[in-house]
């Protein structure tokens, strides 16, 4: 989890599109979610979060292949406190265990 989330940023996420789509409803919490091909809209307060994603080539480590998505987060009209709170919940919801 980051300590600060800017209004616009991109992430390289280790997930398939199917896993991403399954995780999104939980990750946005109580906020409505509108999906279309390669993007989603999430109203937050008086503003909006637009998510865009596209597949990236898998990361290959020896015989291991990790599927990836490039995900762009674009907040418009979402105040900083709401943005930080939303993203902390989003990150906690999409974290994977390790060990």
C-alpha positions in Angstrom: 0.0 0.0 0.0 1.3 3.5 -0.9 1.4 6.4 1.5 0.0 8.8 -1.1 -2.1 8.4 -4.2 -2.0 11.1 -6.9 -5.0 12.0 -9.1 -3.5 10.1 -12.1 -1.2 7.1 -12.0 -0.5 3.8 -13.8 0.2 0.4 -12.3 1.6 -2.9 -13.7 -0.6 -5.4 -11.9 0.1 -9.2 -11.8 -3.3 -10.5 -12.7 -5.4 -11.7 -15.6 -8.3 -9.7 -16.9 -10.7 -12.3 -15.6 -9.2 -12.1 -12.1 -9.2 -8.3 -12.3 -12.9 -8.2 -13.2 -13.8 -10.6 -10.4 -12.0 -8.5 -7.9 -13.3 -5.0 -8.9 -16.7 -5.1 -7.3 -15.1 -5.9 -3.9 -12.3 -3.4 -4.4 -14.7 -0.4 -5.1 -16.7 -1.2 -1.9 -20.0 0.5 -1.7 -19.4 2.7 -4.8 -21.3 1.9 -8.0 -19.3 0.3 -10.7 -20.0 0.6 -14.5 -18.0 -1.7 -16.7 -17.3 -1.5 -20.4 -14.6 -3.0 -22.6 -11.2 -2.3 -21.0 -12.5 0.4 -18.6 -14.7 1.1 -15.6 -16.3 4.2 -14.1 -16.6 4.6 -10.3 -18.5 7.7 -8.9 -16.8 8.9 -5.7 -18.6 11.7 -3.9 -19.0 14.6 -6.5 -16.2 13.2 -8.7 -15.3 10.1 -10.6 -12.6 7.5 -11.0 -12.0 6.1 -14.5 -10.0 2.9 -14.8 -8.5 1.8 -18.1 -6.6 -1.5 -18.5 -4.8 -3.4 -21.2 -3.0 -6.7 -21.2 0.8 -6.7 -21.0 3.1 -9.5 -22.1 3.6 -12.0 -19.3 6.6 -11.6 -17.0 8.7 -14.7 -17.4 11.0 -16.0 -14.6 12.5 -19.3 -15.5 9.5 -21.6 -16.1 7.1 -19.2 -14.3 4.8 -17.0 -16.4 3.0 -14.2 -14.6 0.1 -12.6 -16.4 -0.1 -8.8 -16.2 -2.3 -5.8 -16.8 -1.4 -2.1 -17.2 -4.1 -0.3 -15.2 -4.5 3.5 -15.4 -6.2 5.3 -12.5 -7.6 8.7 -13.3 -9.5 10.6 -10.5 -11.5 13.7 -11.6 -13.2 15.9 -9.0 -12.4 13.6 -6.1 -11.0 15.4 -3.1 -7.7 14.2 -1.6 -9.2 12.7 1.6 -11.8 10.7 -0.4 -9.1 9.6 -2.9 -6.7 8.4 -0.2 -9.5 6.5 1.7 -10.8 4.9 -1.5 -7.3 3.7 -2.6 -6.4 2.3 0.8 -9.5 0.2 0.7 -8.9 -0.7 -3.0 -5.3 -1.8 -2.3 -6.3 -3.9 0.8 -9.0 -5.6 -1.3 -6.7 -6.4 -4.2 -3.6 -7.5 -2.2 -2.5 -11.1 -2.6 -0.9 -13.1 0.1 2.7 -14.2 0.0 5.2 -15.7 2.1 
